[in-house]
Amino acid sequence: MYSMSRLLKESWALVEEQQDKVAGYFYARMFLSNPQLRDLFPVQMDVQRSRLLGAIVNAVQTVDDPEQFNEYLRSLGRDHRKFHTEPEHYETVGLALLEALRTYGGERWSPEYDQVWRDAYDRISRAMIQGAAEDADNPPFWYAEVVKHERRSRDIAVLTCQPLQPIEYEPGQYLSVETRYQPRLWRMYSSANAQRPDNTIDFHVRAIGAGWVSSALVRKVQTGDLLRLAAPMGSMTLDRQSTRDIVFVAGGTGLAPIKALLEELTKFNRNRWVHLFFGAKDRDDLYDLPALQELASRYPWLQIIPACSDDPGFDGEQGDVSDVITRHGPWDNHDFFVSGSPTMVKATMRTLAGLHVPSVRIKYDAFGDL
């Protein structure tokens, strides 16, 4: 039995430095084979060009661990229903991928490499097709009206949306969002609340430099606009069986899923102490601090620790939130939830490793518009 992981990494190394060219060739072959596929993609292909190829390569290279990734791939298949993806599209994508890899792999690309990519992609596509089929009773996406739009800081907005049909999700999960300003361009945002009787969902959004969707959600979307929301995904959810105390670590709008988990805890928690470390660059970016402090005043088990990394006048913790948590504790018997930018999450994970927190007790969500 060949080592699928070893062969995939070996073969990808042959083309990795040319991946922009690989991506260009990949899309050209895919659209030539099936011109209708072009309509599934956004007008601006510059960002999408690297996104899809990168997602396929990452998925292929994790295929050696089917138990861990099968459910993720099935949920990804459910999510891709928003693109109106059909089973035959997967075959077109797979053939275009293999042709692009062969072309840029050159003389060193072997039949063995060809077969391992074919096998890996086949596993992935079958799992995604299965996930889509299992979700056939649900719509591919939901329409939701923006019923409230608040600017909370220079570049942060909180949107409250009312889906026209109920969406079932677990606190801590995220949904893909599309606006009319950037059609066919979807980005993932976490719900910032637990399920409500009126089914409204809050999203916390920061507009970032080249973020087509985030900028539209913060600066263009208005009350009354309709968004499209795709199926909930993600596993950063509460384990109600655990009796351990909880530490939440949130950076910027990474607060959103943490706030949803907090709301869920208020429904049943009686004996688990909860610490929330909320980090930002300056006090202006601690955009939801008053609401968090009001929550802590009602629930004695909750403690809020805000921190600013670049605001010397802030009357609170100073420094990166990933470092601030080391000044408190001990944390040797806690469940951790970490949410923020990829940089913030990586720094926090390194800190927790240094504090000998077992990785099985850490759930995290690294998000970004790019």
Sequence and secondary structure as in RCSB ss.txt:
>XXXX:A:sequence
MYSMSRLLKESWALVEEQQDKVAGYFYARMFLSNPQLRDLFPVQMDVQRSRLLGAIVNAVQTVDDPEQFNEYLRS
LGRDHRKFHTEPEHYETVGLALLEALRTYGGERWSPEYDQVWRDAYDRISRAMIQGAAEDADNPPFWYAEVVKHE
RRSRDIAVLTCQPLQPIEYEPGQYLSVETRYQPRLWRMYSSANAQRPDNTIDFHVRAIGAGWVSSALVRKVQTGD
LLRLAAPMGSMTLDRQSTRDIVFVAGGTGLAPIKALLEELTKFNRNRWVHLFFGAKDRDDLYDLPALQELASRYP
WLQIIPACSDDPGFDGEQGDVSDVITRHGPWDNHDFFVSGSPTMVKATMRTLAGLHVPSVRIKYDAFGDL
>XXXX:A:secstr
   HHHHHHHHHHHHGGGHHHHHHHHHHHHHHH GGGGGGS S HHHHHHHHHHHHHHHHHTTT HHHHHHHHHH
HHHHGGGGT  HHHHHHHHHHHHHHHHHHHGGG  HHHHHHHHHHHHHHHHHHHHHHHHTTTS S EEEEEEEEE
E SSSEEEEEEEESS     TT EEEEE TTSTT  EEEEBSS   TT  EEEEEE  TT HHHHHHHHT  TT 
EEEE   B      TT  SEEEEEEEGGGHHHHHHHHHHHHHH SS  EEEEEEESSGGG TTHHHHHHHHHH T
TEEEEEEESS TT SSEES HHHHGGGS   TTEEEEEEE HHHHHHHHHHHHHTT  GGGEEEEE    
